[in-house]
Amino acid sequence: MTKSATKEGTRRYAQRFAARAASGHFREAQRMLLSSLGLGTYLGQPDKMTDEAYTAAVVAAAESGINLFDSAINYRFQRSERSIGAALEQLAAKGFSREELVLATKGGYLTPDGSMPADANEYFFREYIQPGIFTAKDLAAGSHCMAPKFLKDQLGRSLKNLRVECLDVYYLHNPETQLSEIAKPEFLDRLRTAFEFLESAVAAGEIRYYGVATWNGFRRDPRAEDAMQLADIAQTAQEIAGGMHHFRFVQLPFNLGMPEALTLGNQILRERGRTLVELAGDLDITVIASASLLQGQLARNLPEVVAEAFGLENAAERALQFARSAPGITAALVGMSRVEHVKANARMVNVAPATVEDFGKLFARGESA
């Protein structure tokens, strides 16, 4: 049987921390228990020192009550995925099974392998165009591709990098990039062929669920060129696989500086504007927050109302509390490239998420400030 995160495995993981994890730290989503914080692997140099630091950080996170790990094939030229793969082997030796850990990665951007080649164009021509994996017309913005052959190739590389048989979540990475060059009807056609491949990858046991990881797509005014409508995307999955489709995850930036998922009614359904988290909840789609600390910018100088609403010891903890506690957000990702980052952020494992009342006070205080 293909190894992936399971309900039983993730529950067993949560039970390891029953004595110290606060109530509400683990949340059920898509028949798994996810920690309210996840480790992201975006930043850092593509070098051996950073590789080893990330590997140690992933191990420390799993030992601290964090079981969600997020990457992308282009992060650090595939090295972030490989750092997680090395950590998984170390964790297996420490008694953590694959079924306890939730792994997510992304595909869509062209990436070199390990380091920047002397001639990037020659590398991509030889590696991808010559073998027929994609054609020039499949590319958008010179760097983004959703063609099924390309996704199949990238998924295979990610599985090898991560040293696993199956991924729990596979995201199309910033698909709105395509909208800089193609019209929305063609975009939805390309999305459809990508989803058809991803459903076949589920059937083959290579992924459990798929989704879209976005930057701007779900935070824009609906009339913007690169705006995406979750209802249209979910309808595409529904047309392919019916109610049993596996399009079940959305990732987008959500933090104190970028709260649109919770506050902006830009998702139109039956001529009514709704927020992304509202609509996702109705569609049984799990929302994962990225950029919870906005690459460190929210770890200092927050408004006093945030401290009044959440308490806690410092700005970073308050920013994480906001992101992971918002109604409709299942988990908040934060980049942790070193063990000391993990130790600081894992303090939140022992802290109960903020209540809806706390959130209400934050917005009320913010409006009256």
C-alpha angles and dihedrals in degrees: 000000000000111000117235138132111300136191090247094045096048091045088053088051091051090049090058087068099037092117096054112018112097121240109271096028091108116054130188117237130160093349094309135097110234127191113243089239125052131192116244124200106196106114132061142074120292093245139114095255092057091044091057093043091054092047091053090046093053091050091048091048093052089049090051102052102274114121103165117092123182131191143144130221091243095051106115090345094297093312096111091059089049091050089055090047091054090048092052090058091051091047092050088056088052093054101263112133127213089244090066097056129072114216125193131176139164140228133193108087124088111243137180120234115259098325140017110279120231089245111027095183091054090048094052092043092052096040101042118005098046093052090047097246091136139350129225091257090059091063126091124194087001092280113052129083135171098175111138094236090053093048090049090052093047094047090052091051092047092051089051093046092050093042093229137122096220139022121218095214129015115188131199099233116235095328089179086077085081091060091070088073111019135053121252096254090056089043090057090048090054090046090052094055090046091051091048088057092046092051088052089051089054090051089050091053094244096116134016100204138002135206147155123272109201142178106191103000099092098030100062135095104269090244094058118113094241098039117125129203115219091205091059092047093048090047089055090055090045092053091052101044108006122226090332093066118136100223093119109136137068125181124193139151111278123169143118090288096042108037098149096120087066102031111031119081094206099130109094120208121165089349092303124116116231135172121258093247092049094052094041089054091053091049095048091244117146116228119215119190119222129192091030091167094030090238092309098312092113095051091089144029099026120167114271091243089070092057090046092052100043108020108196127134107281147002095266092056091047092050091050090047090055094049099045096040101050113118109262097019112114099186139358121220121216128180111248113176097159137045091242089059089053093049091052096046096039089067083082090065087075095047122085114238116256116271126242086252091057089051091050090052091051093055093041091051091045091053093047095043 
